[in-house]
Amino acid sequence: MPVVTVQQGPRSTELKRELVRQITDAFVDALHVPAESVQVWIHEVPTDSWGSAGKLTADK
């Protein structure tokens, strides 16, 4: 069973729904596994809890 973990900033439910669908489809196409076997875990990190280039994402 493939398990995919996505780490990202907050997104709408509709965008996450589409992301899960497309990731699942990619695994079904590439690995020839049933969609029911693909799990996608979305770990959302608030913009004040991560940064890049020395700045919090919330400050950009």
Number of C-alpha atoms within 10 A of each C-alpha: 10 14 11 15 10 12 11 13 15 13 9 7 9 8 10 13 10 11 15 18 13 12 16 23 17 13 18 17 12 9 10 10 15 13 17 10 12 17 15 15 11 16 12 12 12 12 15 12 10 14 13 8 6 7 11 13 15 11 8 8
